[in-house]
């Protein structure tokens, strides 16, 4: 990564419903889709 190590250190497997729920929760907190940094 250009500005330091990757933020994600591990890969977790999640059920689709759990992943969708997490995404909607993060969107409520202001997260958005962004272009890749590399």
C-alpha distance matrix in Angstrom:
0.0 3.8 5.7 5.4 5.6 6.0 9.2 11.3 12.4 15.4 16.9 20.2 22.9 25.0 28.1 27.9 30.1 27.9 24.7 26.6 28.1 24.7 23.4 26.6 26.4 22.9 24.3 27.2 24.9 23.4 20.3 19.9 18.3 15.5 13.9 10.5 7.7 6.8
3.8 0.0 3.8 5.8 8.0 9.3 11.9 14.5 15.8 19.0 20.5 23.7 26.4 28.3 31.3 30.8 32.8 30.8 27.5 29.1 30.4 27.1 25.5 28.4 28.2 24.5 25.5 28.3 25.9 24.0 21.2 20.7 19.3 16.0 14.3 11.6 8.0 7.4
5.7 3.8 0.0 3.8 7.1 8.8 10.5 13.8 15.2 18.7 20.6 23.4 26.5 28.1 31.2 30.9 32.5 30.1 27.0 28.6 29.5 26.0 24.7 27.4 26.7 23.0 24.2 26.7 23.9 22.2 19.8 19.9 19.2 16.2 15.3 13.0 9.4 10.2
5.4 5.8 3.8 0.0 3.8 6.6 8.6 11.7 12.3 16.0 18.4 21.3 24.6 26.5 29.9 30.0 31.7 29.0 26.2 28.2 29.0 25.4 24.5 27.5 26.6 23.1 24.8 27.2 24.4 23.2 20.7 21.2 20.5 17.9 17.2 14.5 11.3 11.7
5.6 8.0 7.1 3.8 0.0 3.8 6.4 8.7 8.8 12.4 14.9 18.0 21.3 23.5 27.0 27.4 29.2 26.5 23.8 26.2 27.0 23.4 22.9 26.2 25.3 22.0 24.1 26.6 24.0 23.3 20.4 21.0 20.1 18.0 17.4 14.3 11.9 12.0
6.0 9.3 8.8 6.6 3.8 0.0 3.8 5.5 6.7 9.9 11.8 14.9 18.0 20.0 23.4 23.7 25.6 23.1 20.2 22.6 23.6 20.1 19.5 22.9 22.3 19.1 21.2 23.9 21.6 20.9 17.7 18.2 17.1 15.3 14.9 11.8 10.3 10.7
9.2 11.9 10.5 8.6 6.4 3.8 0.0 3.8 6.2 9.2 11.2 13.4 16.7 18.2 21.5 21.8 23.3 20.5 17.8 20.2 20.7 17.1 16.8 20.0 19.0 15.9 18.2 20.7 18.2 17.9 15.0 16.1 15.6 14.5 15.0 12.6 11.5 13.0
11.3 14.5 13.8 11.7 8.7 5.5 3.8 0.0 3.8 5.7 7.4 9.8 13.1 14.8 18.3 19.0 20.7 17.9 15.4 18.2 18.9 15.5 15.5 19.0 18.3 15.6 18.3 20.8 18.9 19.0 15.8 16.8 15.9 15.5 16.0 13.4 13.3 14.3
12.4 15.8 15.2 12.3 8.8 6.7 6.2 3.8 0.0 3.8 7.1 9.8 13.4 15.8 19.5 20.7 22.6 19.7 17.6 20.8 21.4 18.0 18.6 22.2 21.2 18.9 21.7 24.1 22.1 22.5 19.4 20.5 19.7 19.1 19.3 16.4 16.0 16.4
15.4 19.0 18.7 16.0 12.4 9.9 9.2 5.7 3.8 0.0 3.8 6.4 9.9 12.7 16.4 18.0 20.1 17.3 15.5 18.9 19.8 16.8 17.7 21.3 20.6 18.8 21.7 24.2 22.6 23.3 20.2 21.2 20.2 20.2 20.5 17.8 18.1 18.4
16.9 20.5 20.6 18.4 14.9 11.8 11.2 7.4 7.1 3.8 0.0 3.8 6.7 9.7 13.3 14.8 17.2 14.8 12.9 16.4 17.7 15.1 15.9 19.6 19.5 18.0 20.6 23.3 22.3 22.9 19.6 20.3 18.9 19.3 19.6 17.1 18.3 18.5
20.2 23.7 23.4 21.3 18.0 14.9 13.4 9.8 9.8 6.4 3.8 0.0 3.8 6.4 10.1 12.1 14.2 11.6 10.3 14.1 15.0 12.8 14.3 17.8 17.5 16.7 19.5 21.9 21.3 22.4 19.4 20.3 19.3 20.5 21.4 19.4 20.8 21.5
22.9 26.4 26.5 24.6 21.3 18.0 16.7 13.1 13.4 9.9 6.7 3.8 0.0 3.8 7.0 9.3 11.8 10.0 9.1 12.7 14.1 12.8 14.2 17.5 17.8 17.6 20.0 22.4 22.5 23.6 20.6 21.2 20.0 21.6 22.5 20.8 22.8 23.4
25.0 28.3 28.1 26.5 23.5 20.0 18.2 14.8 15.8 12.7 9.7 6.4 3.8 0.0 3.8 6.3 8.1 6.2 6.0 9.6 10.7 10.0 11.8 14.6 15.1 15.5 17.9 19.9 20.4 21.8 19.2 20.0 19.2 21.4 22.8 21.7 24.0 25.0
28.1 31.3 31.2 29.9 27.0 23.4 21.5 18.3 19.5 16.4 13.3 10.1 7.0 3.8 0.0 3.8 5.5 5.3 6.3 8.7 10.0 10.7 12.4 14.5 15.5 16.6 18.4 20.3 21.4 22.9 20.5 21.1 20.3 22.9 24.4 23.8 26.4 27.6
27.9 30.8 30.9 30.0 27.4 23.7 21.8 19.0 20.7 18.0 14.8 12.1 9.3 6.3 3.8 0.0 3.8 5.5 5.1 6.1 8.5 9.8 10.5 12.3 14.1 15.3 16.3 18.4 20.1 21.1 18.8 18.8 17.9 20.8 22.4 22.3 25.2 26.5
30.1 32.8 32.5 31.7 29.2 25.6 23.3 20.7 22.6 20.1 17.2 14.2 11.8 8.1 5.5 3.8 0.0 3.8 5.5 5.2 6.1 8.6 9.9 10.7 12.3 14.3 15.3 16.7 18.7 20.2 18.5 19.0 18.8 22.0 24.1 24.4 27.2 28.9
27.9 30.8 30.1 29.0 26.5 23.1 20.5 17.9 19.7 17.3 14.8 11.6 10.0 6.2 5.3 5.5 3.8 0.0 3.8 5.5 5.1 6.1 8.6 10.0 10.5 12.3 14.2 15.5 16.8 18.7 16.9 18.1 18.2 21.2 23.4 23.3 25.7 27.5
24.7 27.5 27.0 26.2 23.8 20.2 17.8 15.4 17.6 15.5 12.9 10.3 9.1 6.0 6.3 5.1 5.5 3.8 0.0 3.8 5.4 5.1 6.2 8.7 9.8 10.5 12.2 14.4 15.4 16.7 14.3 15.0 14.7 17.6 19.7 19.6 22.1 23.9
26.6 29.1 28.6 28.2 26.2 22.6 20.2 18.2 20.8 18.9 16.4 14.1 12.7 9.6 8.7 6.1 5.2 5.5 3.8 0.0 3.8 5.4 5.1 6.2 8.6 9.9 10.5 12.5 14.4 15.4 13.5 13.9 13.8 17.2 19.6 20.2 23.0 25.1
28.1 30.4 29.5 29.0 27.0 23.6 20.7 18.9 21.4 19.8 17.7 15.0 14.1 10.7 10.0 8.5 6.1 5.1 5.4 3.8 0.0 3.8 5.5 5.3 6.2 8.7 9.9 10.8 12.7 14.6 13.5 14.7 15.6 19.0 21.8 22.4 24.8 27.2
24.7 27.1 26.0 25.4 23.4 20.1 17.1 15.5 18.0 16.8 15.1 12.8 12.8 10.0 10.7 9.8 8.6 6.1 5.1 5.4 3.8 0.0 3.8 5.5 5.1 6.2 8.6 10.0 10.8 12.7 11.1 12.8 13.8 16.8 19.6 19.9 22.0 24.4
23.4 25.5 24.7 24.5 22.9 19.5 16.8 15.5 18.6 17.7 15.9 14.3 14.2 11.8 12.4 10.5 9.9 8.6 6.2 5.1 5.5 3.8 0.0 3.8 5.4 5.1 6.1 8.7 9.9 10.6 8.6 9.5 10.3 13.6 16.5 17.3 19.6 22.2
26.6 28.4 27.4 27.5 26.2 22.9 20.0 19.0 22.2 21.3 19.6 17.8 17.5 14.6 14.5 12.3 10.7 10.0 8.7 6.2 5.3 5.5 3.8 0.0 3.8 5.4 5.0 6.3 8.8 9.9 9.2 10.3 11.9 15.4 18.7 20.1 22.4 25.2
26.4 28.2 26.7 26.6 25.3 22.3 19.0 18.3 21.2 20.6 19.5 17.5 17.8 15.1 15.5 14.1 12.3 10.5 9.8 8.6 6.2 5.1 5.4 3.8 0.0 3.8 5.5 5.2 6.6 9.1 9.0 11.4 13.6 16.8 20.2 21.2 23.0 26.0
22.9 24.5 23.0 23.1 22.0 19.1 15.9 15.6 18.9 18.8 18.0 16.7 17.6 15.5 16.6 15.3 14.3 12.3 10.5 9.9 8.7 6.2 5.1 5.4 3.8 0.0 3.8 5.4 5.0 6.6 5.5 8.3 10.7 13.5 16.9 17.9 19.4 22.5
24.3 25.5 24.2 24.8 24.1 21.2 18.2 18.3 21.7 21.7 20.6 19.5 20.0 17.9 18.4 16.3 15.3 14.2 12.2 10.5 9.9 8.6 6.1 5.0 5.5 3.8 0.0 3.8 5.3 5.1 4.7 6.4 9.2 12.4 16.0 17.8 19.6 22.8
27.2 28.3 26.7 27.2 26.6 23.9 20.7 20.8 24.1 24.2 23.3 21.9 22.4 19.9 20.3 18.4 16.7 15.5 14.4 12.5 10.8 10.0 8.7 6.3 5.2 5.4 3.8 0.0 3.8 5.4 7.3 9.6 12.8 15.8 19.5 21.3 22.8 26.2
24.9 25.9 23.9 24.4 24.0 21.6 18.2 18.9 22.1 22.6 22.3 21.3 22.5 20.4 21.4 20.1 18.7 16.8 15.4 14.4 12.7 10.8 9.9 8.8 6.6 5.0 5.3 3.8 0.0 3.8 6.0 9.3 12.8 15.1 18.8 20.3 21.2 24.7
23.4 24.0 22.2 23.2 23.3 20.9 17.9 19.0 22.5 23.3 22.9 22.4 23.6 21.8 22.9 21.1 20.2 18.7 16.7 15.4 14.6 12.7 10.6 9.9 9.1 6.6 5.1 5.4 3.8 0.0 3.8 6.5 10.2 12.2 16.0 17.9 18.8 22.4
20.3 21.2 19.8 20.7 20.4 17.7 15.0 15.8 19.4 20.2 19.6 19.4 20.6 19.2 20.5 18.8 18.5 16.9 14.3 13.5 13.5 11.1 8.6 9.2 9.0 5.5 4.7 7.3 6.0 3.8 0.0 3.8 7.1 9.2 12.8 14.4 15.6 19.1
19.9 20.7 19.9 21.2 21.0 18.2 16.1 16.8 20.5 21.2 20.3 20.3 21.2 20.0 21.1 18.8 19.0 18.1 15.0 13.9 14.7 12.8 9.5 10.3 11.4 8.3 6.4 9.6 9.3 6.5 3.8 0.0 3.8 6.3 10.0 12.3 14.1 17.5
18.3 19.3 19.2 20.5 20.1 17.1 15.6 15.9 19.7 20.2 18.9 19.3 20.0 19.2 20.3 17.9 18.8 18.2 14.7 13.8 15.6 13.8 10.3 11.9 13.6 10.7 9.2 12.8 12.8 10.2 7.1 3.8 0.0 3.8 7.1 9.4 12.0 15.0
15.5 16.0 16.2 17.9 18.0 15.3 14.5 15.5 19.1 20.2 19.3 20.5 21.6 21.4 22.9 20.8 22.0 21.2 17.6 17.2 19.0 16.8 13.6 15.4 16.8 13.5 12.4 15.8 15.1 12.2 9.2 6.3 3.8 0.0 3.8 6.5 8.6 11.7
13.9 14.3 15.3 17.2 17.4 14.9 15.0 16.0 19.3 20.5 19.6 21.4 22.5 22.8 24.4 22.4 24.1 23.4 19.7 19.6 21.8 19.6 16.5 18.7 20.2 16.9 16.0 19.5 18.8 16.0 12.8 10.0 7.1 3.8 0.0 3.8 6.4 8.8
10.5 11.6 13.0 14.5 14.3 11.8 12.6 13.4 16.4 17.8 17.1 19.4 20.8 21.7 23.8 22.3 24.4 23.3 19.6 20.2 22.4 19.9 17.3 20.1 21.2 17.9 17.8 21.3 20.3 17.9 14.4 12.3 9.4 6.5 3.8 0.0 3.8 5.6
7.7 8.0 9.4 11.3 11.9 10.3 11.5 13.3 16.0 18.1 18.3 20.8 22.8 24.0 26.4 25.2 27.2 25.7 22.1 23.0 24.8 22.0 19.6 22.4 23.0 19.4 19.6 22.8 21.2 18.8 15.6 14.1 12.0 8.6 6.4 3.8 0.0 3.8
6.8 7.4 10.2 11.7 12.0 10.7 13.0 14.3 16.4 18.4 18.5 21.5 23.4 25.0 27.6 26.5 28.9 27.5 23.9 25.1 27.2 24.4 22.2 25.2 26.0 22.5 22.8 26.2 24.7 22.4 19.1 17.5 15.0 11.7 8.8 5.6 3.8 0.0
